[in-house]
Amino acid sequence: MARITVEDCQKRVNNRFQLVQMAIKRVRQYREGYEPLVRSKNKEVVNSLREIAAGKVLLHSEPE
């Protein structure tokens, strides 16, 4: 599998702050028992970035 870069993720999410928040949220979901959406043998944070770059994890706004 090819290396994942921040630039790959920024094709889906323009804001780096939002990108970090999405990755953190996804890592927390893994730790709560959620299944990975993209199979890899990488650590949770790398796998979450792979999911974002693949368009499997989408940005959504929190309810007010």
C-alpha positions in Angstrom: 0.0 0.0 0.0 1.3 3.5 -0.9 2.4 6.0 1.8 -0.3 8.3 3.1 0.5 12.0 3.3 -1.3 15.0 4.7 -1.6 16.3 1.1 -3.6 13.2 0.2 -6.0 14.0 3.0 -6.2 17.7 2.1 -7.8 16.7 -1.2 -10.8 15.8 0.9 -10.5 18.3 3.8 -9.0 21.7 3.1 -8.5 22.8 6.7 -5.6 21.1 8.6 -7.2 21.8 12.0 -10.4 20.0 10.8 -8.3 17.2 9.4 -6.6 16.7 12.8 -9.9 16.8 14.6 -11.3 14.1 12.2 -8.3 11.8 12.7 -8.5 12.2 16.5 -12.2 11.4 16.5 -11.7 8.4 14.4 -8.9 7.1 16.7 -11.2 7.4 19.6 -13.9 5.5 17.7 -11.4 2.6 17.2 -10.7 2.5 20.9 -14.5 2.3 21.6 -14.7 -0.8 19.3 -15.6 0.6 15.9 -14.3 -1.5 13.0 -11.8 0.1 10.5 -13.3 1.1 7.2 -10.0 0.5 5.3 -7.9 -2.5 6.0 -4.2 -1.9 6.9 -1.6 -3.1 9.4 -0.8 0.4 10.4 -1.4 2.2 13.7 -4.8 3.7 14.4 -3.8 7.3 13.5 -2.3 6.2 10.1 -5.4 4.1 9.4 -7.7 7.0 10.2 -5.7 9.2 7.7 -6.1 6.5 5.1 -9.8 6.4 5.7 -10.0 10.2 5.3 -7.9 10.2 2.1 -10.2 7.4 0.7 -13.3 9.5 1.4 -14.6 6.9 3.9 -14.8 9.4 6.7 -16.7 12.7 6.1 -16.6 16.0 7.9 -19.9 16.9 9.5 -20.9 19.8 11.8 -21.9 19.2 15.4 -25.4 20.1 16.4 -25.7 23.4 18.2 
